Amino acid sequence: MDSPKIKKGDELFRLQVNENKQFPLNLEFSCLPIEDEIIFQNRGIFALYYREELIYIGYSNNTDDVRTTRFVRQLQSITFRGECVQLNNACINIIPSLVNISKDFKNNSVTPTGIDYVTSVNRLKFAEAHWNEFSHLENGCLKFFKFEWFVIEGDENLKDIANKLKQKYQPRCNQEYRIPNGGLYQC
């Protein structure tokens, strides 16, 4: 495993409001050009932090730019602000119980859609806890997100490695996160 490449969210992405989309799912996350972007076109494991807390562990098995194939998806769904975020039934059912998000999310005609940028109950609960910041998300707020990217060479099974790391560290936005009483959130 190579040493990690660490970048803050504001070094990798910029936000823009899409006026054709309804708040809160109305932000476009675009990649910024960076000098060493070739490093992100490898297989590897990544960790996402928010305000220095590990919140997500993921992996990429291909050589497409992980910033566009994985990082941006996580930012969109974890903040519950991305224009591409989709909801499953569990998320639709939990929104009314989320005091802060439910005030801002008034689209009563939401139906489960797609599989690509689907958020989860864990991510919605995380967004709820940080809604004071996420509801007013702007480019300056991206500095509080940090991506740690580990390039993995060879034929190691990245899914197995990522699963072991998720079990060990229990990031709050992964489905493996265990609530303090030992149970799993139902997603």
GIFEN-V121074 format. One record per backbone hydrogen bond with DSSP energy under -1.0 kcal/mol. CO is the residue of the C=O (numbers start at 1). NH is the residue of the N-H. If there is no record, write none. Layout:
co-><CO | CO>
nh-><NH | NH>
//
This chain:
co-><5 | 7 | 8 | 9 | 12 | 14 | 16 | 18 | 24 | 26 | 27 | 28 | 30 | 34 | 36 | 37 | 38 | 40 | 43 | 44 | 45 | 46 | 47 | 48 | 48 | 49 | 50 | 53 | 55 | 56 | 58 | 60 | 65 | 66 | 66 | 67 | 70 | 71 | 72 | 73 | 74 | 75 | 76 | 76 | 81 | 82 | 86 | 87 | 88 | 89 | 90 | 91 | 94 | 95 | 98 | 101 | 104 | 106 | 107 | 117 | 120 | 121 | 122 | 123 | 124 | 125 | 126 | 128 | 130 | 130 | 131 | 133 | 134 | 138 | 139 | 141 | 142 | 144 | 145 | 146 | 147 | 148 | 149 | 150 | 151 | 156 | 157 | 158 | 159 | 160 | 161 | 162 | 163 | 164 | 165 | 166 | 171 | 174 | 179 | 183>
nh-><149 | 147 | 11 | 13 | 32 | 30 | 28 | 21 | 26 | 18 | 83 | 16 | 14 | 37 | 39 | 40 | 41 | 66 | 152 | 60 | 150 | 58 | 148 | 55 | 56 | 146 | 53 | 50 | 173 | 48 | 46 | 44 | 69 | 70 | 71 | 72 | 74 | 75 | 76 | 77 | 78 | 79 | 81 | 82 | 27 | 85 | 119 | 113 | 92 | 93 | 94 | 95 | 97 | 98 | 102 | 105 | 106 | 108 | 110 | 86 | 124 | 125 | 126 | 127 | 128 | 129 | 130 | 131 | 133 | 134 | 135 | 136 | 137 | 141 | 142 | 144 | 145 | 51 | 9 | 49 | 7 | 47 | 5 | 45 | 2 | 158 | 161 | 162 | 163 | 164 | 165 | 166 | 167 | 168 | 169 | 170 | 174 | 177 | 182 | 179>
//
